[in-house]
């Protein structure tokens, strides 16, 4: 059995990592500490908002799936998608990352599928 970090611990570490990289990050919605899913709301300001949802690939490896348009969307559309997802899954965490320079790199590959 694979040992995984709790979601709450991962979120806390990720927020701190973003701040150290000069990208302010905030927990917008808190989910289940032990096993909640995560959505990253990457606000690239003029370049739009990119939404990534934590997932697993066919081999069980961690990946990030793009929610919506790969080039990003406006903030109102992103917030609407997040609200819909949280309506189905109240255990979902949402982290907003302010990435004005477009330099954010997630900790796993991004998949459009």
C-alpha positions as CSV (number, residue, x, y, z in Angstrom):
1,X,0.0,0.0,0.0
2,X,1.3,3.4,-1.0
3,X,1.7,6.0,1.8
4,X,0.3,9.4,0.8
5,X,0.3,12.8,2.5
6,X,-3.0,14.0,3.9
7,X,-4.6,16.6,1.7
8,X,-4.5,19.2,4.5
9,X,-0.7,18.7,4.9
10,X,-0.1,18.8,1.1
11,X,-2.2,22.0,0.8
12,X,-0.3,23.7,3.6
13,X,3.1,22.8,2.1
14,X,2.0,23.8,-1.4
15,X,0.8,27.2,-0.3
16,X,4.1,27.8,1.5
17,X,6.0,26.7,-1.6
18,X,4.1,29.2,-3.8
19,X,4.8,32.0,-1.4
20,X,8.5,31.2,-1.4
21,X,8.4,31.4,-5.3
22,X,6.9,34.9,-5.0
23,X,3.4,33.6,-6.0
24,X,0.8,34.4,-3.3
25,X,-1.5,31.4,-2.7
26,X,-4.6,31.2,-0.6
27,X,-7.0,28.5,0.5
28,X,-10.3,29.6,-1.0
29,X,-12.3,26.6,0.1
30,X,-11.3,24.0,2.7
31,X,-12.1,20.4,2.1
32,X,-11.6,17.1,3.9
33,X,-8.2,17.1,5.7
34,X,-7.5,13.5,5.1
35,X,-8.7,12.7,1.6
36,X,-10.2,15.7,-0.1
37,X,-9.5,16.5,-3.8
38,X,-7.8,19.7,-4.9
39,X,-8.6,22.3,-7.5
40,X,-5.9,24.9,-8.4
41,X,-7.2,28.3,-9.6
42,X,-4.2,29.8,-11.2
43,X,-4.9,33.5,-11.7
44,X,-2.7,34.7,-14.5
45,X,-4.5,38.1,-14.5
46,X,-4.5,39.4,-18.1
47,X,-3.8,35.9,-19.5
48,X,-6.9,34.5,-17.7
49,X,-7.5,31.9,-15.1
50,X,-6.4,28.3,-15.5
51,X,-8.1,25.6,-13.5
52,X,-6.4,22.3,-12.7
53,X,-8.0,19.4,-10.9
54,X,-5.9,16.8,-9.0
55,X,-6.4,13.4,-10.5
56,X,-4.7,10.0,-11.1
57,X,-3.6,8.5,-14.4
58,X,-4.3,4.9,-15.5
59,X,-1.3,3.7,-13.6
60,X,-2.3,5.5,-10.4
61,X,0.2,8.3,-10.8
62,X,-0.7,11.8,-9.8
63,X,-1.6,14.2,-12.6
64,X,-3.5,17.5,-13.0
65,X,-6.4,17.7,-15.4
66,X,-7.3,21.0,-17.1
67,X,-10.9,22.1,-16.3
68,X,-12.2,24.2,-19.1
69,X,-10.2,25.9,-21.9
70,X,-6.4,25.0,-21.9
71,X,-5.6,28.6,-22.6
72,X,-7.6,29.8,-19.6
73,X,-10.9,31.6,-19.0
74,X,-12.2,34.6,-17.2
75,X,-12.6,34.7,-13.5
76,X,-16.4,34.6,-13.4
77,X,-16.4,31.4,-15.5
78,X,-13.7,29.8,-13.4
79,X,-15.6,30.6,-10.2
80,X,-18.8,29.1,-11.7
81,X,-17.0,25.9,-12.6
82,X,-15.5,25.7,-9.1
83,X,-19.0,26.3,-7.5
84,X,-20.5,23.5,-9.6
85,X,-17.7,21.0,-8.7
86,X,-18.0,21.9,-4.9
87,X,-21.8,21.4,-5.2
88,X,-21.1,17.8,-6.1
89,X,-18.1,17.4,-3.8
90,X,-18.0,19.5,-0.6
91,X,-14.7,17.8,0.5
92,X,-12.9,19.6,-2.4
93,X,-10.1,22.0,-1.6
94,X,-9.6,25.1,-3.8
95,X,-6.3,27.0,-3.8
96,X,-6.0,30.3,-5.7
97,X,-2.5,31.1,-6.9
98,X,-1.6,34.5,-8.2
99,X,0.8,33.9,-11.1
100,X,1.2,37.3,-12.7
101,X,4.4,36.2,-14.5
102,X,3.0,32.9,-15.8
103,X,5.7,30.8,-14.2
104,X,3.7,28.4,-12.1
105,X,4.7,24.7,-12.5
106,X,2.5,22.0,-10.8
107,X,4.1,19.1,-8.9
108,X,2.8,16.6,-11.5
109,X,2.2,16.4,-15.2
110,X,-0.8,18.3,-16.8
111,X,-3.3,16.3,-18.9
112,X,-6.0,17.8,-21.1
113,X,-8.0,14.5,-21.1
